[in-house]
Structure formats: structure tokens, C-alpha cells
């Protein structure tokens, strides 16, 4: 059983001061916790193994990196082939390293692991990530960032890393993470956060036949080890700790802040294992933010991708709704009603997220429902919003200056 050390508590309190200075939306060590499963995923089936290692098919992270190449580069007439090769090479090296480290534990079949073996494996995976220079940094947006050239720090004591022009908060615990940050700060670190880290765990699990699932709670993701007896272990990849379901409901983990009721949990499928199709859809929602309006047909292609269930999380549906409400390519099409449906649902799930209300007002305006757009904008965004006057003049968010609320850069 793990215990809480005074040094770790002090480090966590210092980290909380850092979080107070930045905006995070997503993403105490405890003893091993297993709980009765409300939903358990089947182990990922594959056809070829080396020992217990599965090597015959690409993992979900391979597939998502392929999607990044398609939608961030090829579909937008950019050359990303060389970058993609580096991403895949680094991913393959990480998977191989993690497999080698797990093999040392001597467990013949991870799908039948007991709780002690499962927690040991999770700790090994986290240490492997840290030893290879992967550092939890909130927020990091895309997998390609994690597998691009590592990012150097100005000091081994930095609490921030500059990722694509903005600072993210660097988590420096457990203590071994600080040691590896000190080792890699000059040569560079590769940032991950809760969702990207969870996806890397899932990729490793697919290669090693480990029964892991991706789990969603408001503004955060973690992974779950589904044990053979029907219980499970919740593992938070942000701080490499085990938490019970009730602790997520009460927003106990350090990088969670939103409590939720049982009713909200049932309605929004919080704490329920996500399928690979749902994880893919979630990631496609992130990718939608990186497609420029002049390449709007790429949004349509991404939205209609097979094996992608985008309607599981409010982030995904909001991002597609925003595209349908602000890219003129979608005006006067069935996508406008989809935008309204998605935005209404996103605001009902996460009413405290102001950008979702921005989307809803734009979706109403796209449909010519300007009274509804004005009501939402004034009641939920700001009575001083510049969009209100635009809506009164019959202008919608297909006009760029309206979409950005007059604050265009």
C-alpha cells in the first residue's frame, strides 16, 4: 500500500499555487483502491503476439497520429510527412521501452493480473514515460506535440513549459518525475496531459494485452484497469495515483475541480468506460479546432469519419458546433441544426463553460434565430458583448468579426 509523504504533500501545495496563476480546464497518493465495476471493457483483441506482446496492428495512438497528418496537414495543403515519420518513430520506441520494462515484472497474462500486479504495472508505465522525458504539462492539446522535438526548459526548477507559444503547468510529482525532469531539462521534455497521457497508456495496453479503459469526468480524463473479478482500479495519469469513484465525484484529485451528482453522472456517462470509437471521436473534436475556415470541407470529412463517435463528450460536440456556426461553407445546410443540437447539449452538460454559450449564440444566429442569440449572449456571456449589436443588425458568426466578438487578432 502506498503512503503519503510530507515531502510530496509540500510539493503538491506548491503546485497548487502554480495552478492558481493559470487557467486549467482538464485536465494525494492513496492506497490501492478497487471498486465494483459499473462497466468494464473487453480486452482489445489482436491476432499476433510475441510472448504476451501484441505487435500486429497499429494502436489507437498510431491511428490518431495518422488522422493528425490527414486533417492538420494533407487536407489543409500542408506537408507533414516528415513530421509524421518522427511521431511514429518516437511512439514505437516508447511502446517498445514500456513493453521491456513491463516484462521485467514477470506477469504472464496481464488480463488476469491481481490488484497488486496491476498497480505495479501502472507505476512502471508512469516511470517509463518519465524516464523517456514525457512530462505531464497542463494543458497540452495534441499528440503530435508530444511526439515532436522535445522542448527545453530554462531551468531544472521551472514549473512552466512553453508549448506552442503558451505556458503549461509542469507537474513535478511523484518525486521520481522531478529527478527525470532534472535529467532532461536541457535536452528537452515531451509534454502530455490527462487525455494524451491516458491515450499513451491505452496504446501500451493494446500492445501488452492489458485491460485498460479511458474514462471521462468533467474537464478531466483518467484510465481504468478492469480486473478479472469485475472490480477495477482508477489510475490518474496526471499524478500517478489511485482514486475511488467517489473521490472523482467530489473533485478530490489535484487536477479536477468540478464536482458532479449521481444524476449528472448517469446523464453524461461520467465514470463509464469509453469505447475506442468514443476516444477517437473525442480526439477528432480536438482536431476540429485546428482546421482553418478556408478548409471547411476538411471539417465535414472529419465529422463523417467512420469508427468515430464524437457525441460522447461536450468538448467534441462544442468544437464541431462552433465550426458549423462560424464557417460559411456550412450556412443554409443541415449542419446548422446539428450545431444547435450540439451546442444546446454542451451547455446543458457544462453550463459553467462560457465558450459553450458563445457557440450556442452563434448557432442560433446561423439559423436566423437572432432573438435567441441575443438572449443567450446577454444572459450567459456578457450584456456588453459586441455580438449583441451584430445580432440586432441581422449579422451572424459567419462574419469573422462577429464570431470573434470584435476581439480578432
C-alpha positions as CSV (number, residue, x, y, z in Angstrom):
1,X,0.0,0.0,0.0
2,X,1.2,3.5,-0.8
3,X,1.5,6.2,1.8
4,X,1.6,10.0,1.8
5,X,5.0,11.5,2.4
6,X,5.4,15.0,4.0
7,X,7.7,16.0,1.1
8,X,5.1,15.0,-1.5
9,X,2.4,17.0,0.3
10,X,4.6,20.1,0.4
11,X,5.3,19.7,-3.3
12,X,1.6,19.4,-4.1
13,X,0.8,22.5,-2.1
14,X,3.4,24.4,-4.0
15,X,2.0,23.1,-7.3
16,X,-1.5,24.3,-6.3
17,X,-0.1,27.8,-6.0
18,X,1.1,27.5,-9.6
19,X,-2.3,26.3,-10.7
20,X,-3.9,29.4,-9.2
21,X,-2.0,31.5,-11.7
22,X,-3.2,29.8,-14.8
23,X,-6.4,28.5,-16.3
24,X,-6.8,24.8,-16.4
25,X,-9.9,23.0,-17.7
26,X,-8.9,19.5,-17.8
27,X,-7.0,18.1,-17.1
28,X,-2.8,12.8,-2.5
29,X,-1.5,9.5,-3.3
30,X,-3.8,6.9,-1.9
31,X,-3.7,3.3,-1.0
32,X,-4.6,0.8,-3.7
33,X,-8.4,1.1,-4.3
34,X,-10.5,-1.4,-6.2
35,X,-14.2,-0.8,-6.7
36,X,-17.1,-2.8,-8.1
37,X,-17.3,-2.2,-11.9
38,X,-20.3,-0.4,-13.4
39,X,-19.0,-1.0,-16.9
40,X,-16.0,-3.0,-18.0
41,X,-14.4,-3.1,-21.4
42,X,-13.4,-6.2,-23.1
43,X,-9.6,-6.6,-23.6
44,X,-8.5,-5.4,-27.0
45,X,-8.3,-8.4,-29.3
46,X,-5.4,-8.8,-31.6
47,X,-4.1,-11.7,-33.7
48,X,-0.3,-11.9,-33.3
49,X,1.8,-11.8,-30.2
50,X,5.5,-12.0,-29.2
51,X,5.4,-13.5,-25.7
52,X,2.4,-11.6,-24.4
53,X,3.1,-8.6,-26.6
54,X,0.8,-7.7,-29.4
55,X,2.6,-6.3,-32.4
56,X,0.4,-7.0,-35.4
57,X,-1.9,-3.9,-35.5
58,X,-1.5,-0.2,-35.0
59,X,-2.6,1.2,-31.7
60,X,-5.2,3.9,-31.3
61,X,-2.4,6.5,-31.0
62,X,-0.9,5.4,-34.3
63,X,-4.4,5.9,-35.8
64,X,-4.9,9.3,-34.2
65,X,-1.5,10.4,-35.4
66,X,-2.5,9.3,-38.9
67,X,-5.6,11.4,-38.5
68,X,-3.5,14.4,-37.5
69,X,-1.4,14.0,-40.7
70,X,-4.6,13.9,-42.7
71,X,-6.5,16.8,-41.2
72,X,-3.8,19.2,-39.9
73,X,-1.6,18.8,-42.9
74,X,-2.7,17.0,-46.1
75,X,-6.3,18.2,-46.1
76,X,-5.1,21.8,-45.5
77,X,-2.5,21.5,-48.2
78,X,0.5,21.4,-45.9
79,X,3.4,18.9,-46.0
80,X,3.5,16.9,-42.8
81,X,5.0,13.6,-43.9
82,X,8.4,14.2,-42.3
83,X,6.9,15.2,-39.0
84,X,4.6,12.2,-39.1
85,X,7.5,9.8,-39.6
86,X,9.1,11.3,-36.5
87,X,5.9,11.0,-34.5
88,X,5.5,7.3,-35.3
89,X,9.2,6.5,-34.7
90,X,9.1,8.1,-31.3
91,X,5.8,6.3,-30.4
92,X,7.2,2.9,-31.5
93,X,10.3,3.5,-29.4
94,X,8.2,4.3,-26.4
95,X,6.0,1.3,-26.8
96,X,9.0,-1.0,-27.1
97,X,10.6,0.5,-24.0
98,X,7.4,0.2,-21.9
99,X,7.0,-3.4,-23.0
100,X,10.5,-4.3,-22.0
101,X,10.0,-2.7,-18.6
102,X,6.7,-4.5,-18.0
103,X,8.3,-7.8,-19.0
104,X,10.6,-7.5,-16.0
105,X,7.6,-7.8,-13.7
106,X,7.2,-11.4,-14.9
107,X,3.4,-11.5,-15.3
108,X,2.5,-14.0,-18.0
109,X,-1.0,-12.6,-18.7
110,X,-1.9,-9.0,-17.8
111,X,-5.6,-9.6,-18.4
112,X,-5.6,-11.9,-15.4
113,X,-3.4,-9.6,-13.1
114,X,-4.3,-9.2,-9.5
115,X,-4.6,-5.7,-8.0
116,X,-1.0,-5.6,-6.7
117,X,0.3,-6.7,-10.1
118,X,-1.9,-4.1,-11.8
119,X,-0.7,-1.2,-9.7
120,X,2.9,-2.3,-10.1
121,X,2.4,-2.2,-13.9
122,X,0.8,1.2,-13.8
123,X,3.7,2.5,-11.8
124,X,6.2,1.0,-14.2
125,X,4.4,2.7,-17.2
126,X,4.5,6.1,-15.5
127,X,8.2,5.7,-14.6
128,X,8.9,4.7,-18.2
129,X,7.2,7.8,-19.5
130,X,9.1,10.0,-17.1
131,X,12.4,8.3,-17.8
132,X,11.9,8.8,-21.5
133,X,11.3,12.5,-21.0
134,X,7.5,12.6,-21.2
135,X,6.3,15.2,-18.7
136,X,2.8,16.0,-17.6
137,X,2.1,19.6,-18.5
138,X,-1.4,21.1,-18.3
139,X,-2.6,21.8,-20.9
140,X,-1.1,20.1,-23.9
141,X,-3.6,19.8,-26.8
142,X,-2.4,17.2,-29.4
143,X,-0.4,14.0,-29.6
144,X,1.8,15.5,-32.3
145,X,3.1,17.9,-29.8
146,X,4.1,15.1,-27.5
147,X,6.0,13.3,-30.3
148,X,7.6,16.3,-31.9
149,X,11.0,17.7,-31.0
150,X,11.4,17.8,-27.2
151,X,11.1,21.2,-25.5
152,X,14.0,22.5,-23.4
153,X,13.5,24.4,-20.1
154,X,15.3,27.4,-18.9
155,X,16.0,25.8,-15.6
156,X,15.5,22.4,-14.0
157,X,13.3,24.1,-11.4
158,X,10.8,25.5,-13.9
159,X,7.1,25.0,-13.1
160,X,6.1,26.0,-16.7
161,X,6.9,24.8,-20.2
162,X,6.3,26.9,-23.2
163,X,4.3,24.7,-25.6
164,X,3.4,26.1,-29.0
165,X,3.5,29.7,-27.7
166,X,1.8,29.3,-24.4
167,X,2.7,28.2,-20.9
168,X,1.5,25.0,-19.5
169,X,1.9,23.9,-15.8
170,X,4.5,21.2,-15.3
171,X,3.7,18.6,-12.7
172,X,6.7,17.7,-10.7
173,X,5.4,14.8,-8.6
174,X,5.8,12.0,-7.7
175,X,9.3,12.7,-6.7
176,X,10.9,10.5,-9.4
177,X,9.4,12.8,-12.0
178,X,11.4,15.7,-10.6
179,X,14.5,13.5,-11.0
180,X,13.8,12.8,-14.6
181,X,12.9,16.5,-15.3
182,X,16.3,17.4,-13.9
183,X,17.9,14.8,-16.2
184,X,16.1,16.0,-19.4
185,X,15.6,19.8,-18.9
186,X,18.4,20.7,-21.3
187,X,17.8,18.1,-23.9
188,X,14.1,18.6,-23.8
189,X,10.8,17.2,-22.4
190,X,7.8,15.9,-24.3
191,X,4.6,17.3,-22.9
192,X,1.5,15.2,-22.2
193,X,-1.6,15.9,-20.1
194,X,-4.5,13.9,-18.7
195,X,-6.1,12.9,-22.0
196,X,-2.9,12.5,-24.0
197,X,-1.3,10.6,-21.2
198,X,-4.3,8.3,-20.9
199,X,-4.1,7.6,-24.6
200,X,-0.5,6.6,-24.3
201,X,-1.4,4.2,-21.5
202,X,-4.1,2.7,-23.8
203,X,-1.6,2.3,-26.6
204,X,0.8,0.5,-24.3
205,X,-2.2,-1.6,-23.1
206,X,-3.1,-2.6,-26.6
207,X,0.4,-3.9,-27.2
208,X,0.7,-5.7,-23.9
209,X,-2.9,-7.1,-23.7
210,X,-3.7,-5.0,-20.6
211,X,-7.4,-4.4,-20.0
212,X,-7.3,-0.6,-19.7
213,X,-10.1,1.8,-20.5
214,X,-10.3,5.6,-21.0
215,X,-12.7,7.3,-18.6
216,X,-14.2,10.8,-18.7
217,X,-15.3,13.1,-15.8
218,X,-16.0,16.9,-16.1
219,X,-12.9,18.6,-17.5
220,X,-10.6,15.6,-16.9
221,X,-9.8,12.0,-18.1
222,X,-8.0,9.1,-16.5
223,X,-7.6,5.4,-17.1
224,X,-9.1,2.3,-15.5
225,X,-7.7,-1.2,-15.1
226,X,-10.6,-3.7,-15.4
227,X,-9.7,-6.6,-13.2
228,X,-10.9,-10.1,-14.0
229,X,-13.2,-10.3,-10.9
230,X,-15.3,-7.3,-12.1
231,X,-13.6,-4.7,-9.9
232,X,-11.3,-2.0,-11.2
233,X,-8.6,0.4,-10.4
234,X,-8.9,4.1,-11.3
235,X,-5.4,5.5,-12.2
236,X,-5.0,9.2,-12.6
237,X,-2.2,9.7,-15.1
238,X,-1.7,13.3,-14.0
239,X,-0.3,12.5,-10.6
240,X,0.2,8.7,-10.9
241,X,-2.3,8.0,-8.1
242,X,-5.2,5.7,-7.5
243,X,-8.6,7.3,-6.7
244,X,-12.0,5.8,-6.0
245,X,-15.1,6.9,-8.0
246,X,-16.4,8.9,-5.0
247,X,-13.2,10.9,-5.0
248,X,-13.8,11.9,-8.6
249,X,-17.4,12.8,-7.8
250,X,-16.1,15.1,-5.0
251,X,-13.3,16.5,-7.2
252,X,-10.6,15.2,-4.8
253,X,-7.8,14.6,-7.4
254,X,-5.5,17.6,-7.6
255,X,-6.2,18.5,-11.3
256,X,-10.0,18.1,-11.0
257,X,-12.2,21.0,-9.8
258,X,-15.8,20.1,-10.8
259,X,-18.0,18.1,-8.5
260,X,-20.9,16.2,-10.0
261,X,-24.0,14.5,-8.8
262,X,-25.1,10.9,-9.4
263,X,-27.9,12.3,-11.7
264,X,-25.3,14.2,-13.8
265,X,-23.1,11.1,-13.8
266,X,-25.8,8.9,-15.3
267,X,-27.0,11.5,-17.8
268,X,-23.5,12.3,-19.1
269,X,-21.9,8.8,-18.7
270,X,-19.2,10.1,-16.3
271,X,-17.1,7.3,-14.7
272,X,-18.1,4.9,-17.5
273,X,-15.5,3.2,-19.7
274,X,-15.3,4.8,-23.1
275,X,-15.0,2.7,-26.2
276,X,-12.1,3.2,-28.6
277,X,-14.6,4.8,-31.1
278,X,-15.6,7.3,-28.4
279,X,-12.0,8.1,-27.6
280,X,-11.4,8.6,-31.3
281,X,-14.4,10.9,-31.6
282,X,-13.2,12.9,-28.6
283,X,-9.8,13.4,-30.3
284,X,-11.4,14.3,-33.6
285,X,-13.2,17.0,-31.6
286,X,-9.9,18.4,-30.6
287,X,-8.6,18.2,-34.2
288,X,-11.6,20.3,-35.4
289,X,-10.1,23.3,-33.6
290,X,-7.1,23.1,-35.9
291,X,-8.8,23.3,-39.2
292,X,-8.9,26.7,-40.8
293,X,-12.2,28.1,-42.2
294,X,-10.8,28.1,-45.8
295,X,-10.5,24.4,-45.5
296,X,-14.0,23.8,-44.1
297,X,-14.6,20.7,-46.3
298,X,-12.0,19.1,-44.0
299,X,-14.3,19.6,-41.1
300,X,-17.1,17.8,-43.0
301,X,-14.8,14.9,-43.8
302,X,-13.6,14.7,-40.2
303,X,-17.2,14.8,-38.8
304,X,-18.2,11.9,-41.1
305,X,-15.2,9.7,-40.3
306,X,-16.1,6.0,-39.7
307,X,-15.4,4.4,-36.3
308,X,-15.6,7.9,-34.6
309,X,-18.2,8.6,-32.0
310,X,-18.0,12.3,-31.4
311,X,-21.1,12.8,-29.3
312,X,-19.8,11.3,-26.0
313,X,-18.1,14.5,-24.7
314,X,-19.1,18.2,-24.6
315,X,-15.7,19.2,-25.9
316,X,-16.2,17.4,-29.1
317,X,-19.7,18.4,-29.8
318,X,-19.0,22.0,-29.0
319,X,-16.0,22.2,-31.3
320,X,-17.9,20.8,-34.2
321,X,-20.9,23.1,-33.4
322,X,-18.6,26.1,-33.5
323,X,-17.2,25.1,-36.9
324,X,-20.7,24.6,-38.3
325,X,-21.8,28.0,-36.8
326,X,-18.8,30.1,-38.0
327,X,-17.6,28.6,-41.3
328,X,-19.7,30.0,-44.1
329,X,-19.3,26.7,-46.0
330,X,-22.0,25.2,-43.6
331,X,-24.5,28.1,-43.9
332,X,-28.0,27.1,-45.0
333,X,-27.2,23.4,-44.6
334,X,-28.4,20.7,-42.3
335,X,-25.2,21.2,-40.3
336,X,-26.8,24.4,-38.8
337,X,-29.4,22.4,-36.9
338,X,-26.7,19.9,-35.8
339,X,-24.8,22.9,-34.4
340,X,-27.9,24.0,-32.4
341,X,-28.5,20.5,-31.1
342,X,-24.8,20.0,-30.2
343,X,-24.5,23.5,-28.5
344,X,-27.7,23.1,-26.5
345,X,-26.4,19.7,-25.3
346,X,-22.9,21.0,-24.4
347,X,-24.4,23.9,-22.4
348,X,-26.7,21.6,-20.6
349,X,-23.8,19.3,-19.6
350,X,-21.3,22.1,-18.7
351,X,-23.3,25.3,-18.1
352,X,-20.3,26.9,-16.3
353,X,-18.2,26.8,-19.5
354,X,-18.7,30.2,-21.1
355,X,-17.3,29.3,-24.5
356,X,-20.1,26.8,-25.0
357,X,-22.6,29.6,-24.6
358,X,-20.7,31.6,-27.3
359,X,-21.2,28.6,-29.6
360,X,-24.9,28.4,-28.8
361,X,-25.5,32.0,-29.6
362,X,-23.6,31.7,-32.9
363,X,-25.6,28.6,-33.7
364,X,-28.9,30.4,-33.1
365,X,-27.7,33.3,-35.3
366,X,-26.7,30.9,-38.1
367,X,-30.3,29.7,-38.1
368,X,-31.7,33.3,-38.1
369,X,-32.9,32.9,-34.5
370,X,-31.5,36.3,-33.5
371,X,-33.8,36.9,-30.5
372,X,-32.5,33.6,-29.0
373,X,-28.9,34.5,-29.9
374,X,-29.3,37.9,-28.2
375,X,-30.9,36.3,-25.1
376,X,-28.1,33.7,-24.7
377,X,-25.3,36.3,-25.4
378,X,-26.7,38.8,-22.9
379,X,-27.7,36.4,-20.1
380,X,-24.9,33.8,-20.3
381,X,-21.9,35.7,-21.9
382,X,-22.0,39.4,-21.3
383,X,-24.5,42.2,-21.6
384,X,-21.6,44.2,-23.1
385,X,-20.8,41.6,-25.7
386,X,-20.2,43.2,-29.1
387,X,-22.1,40.3,-30.7
388,X,-25.4,41.6,-29.4
389,X,-25.4,44.6,-31.7
390,X,-24.3,42.5,-34.6
391,X,-27.2,40.1,-34.0
392,X,-29.6,43.1,-33.8
393,X,-28.3,44.1,-37.2
394,X,-29.0,40.6,-38.6
395,X,-25.4,39.6,-38.7
396,X,-24.3,36.0,-37.8
397,X,-21.0,34.4,-36.9
398,X,-20.2,33.5,-40.5
399,X,-18.8,37.0,-40.4
400,X,-15.3,36.6,-38.8
401,X,-15.5,39.8,-36.8
402,X,-18.8,38.7,-35.2
403,X,-17.5,35.2,-34.5
404,X,-14.6,36.6,-32.5
405,X,-16.7,39.1,-30.7
406,X,-14.8,42.1,-32.1
407,X,-11.5,40.8,-30.5
408,X,-10.0,39.5,-33.7
409,X,-6.2,39.0,-33.9
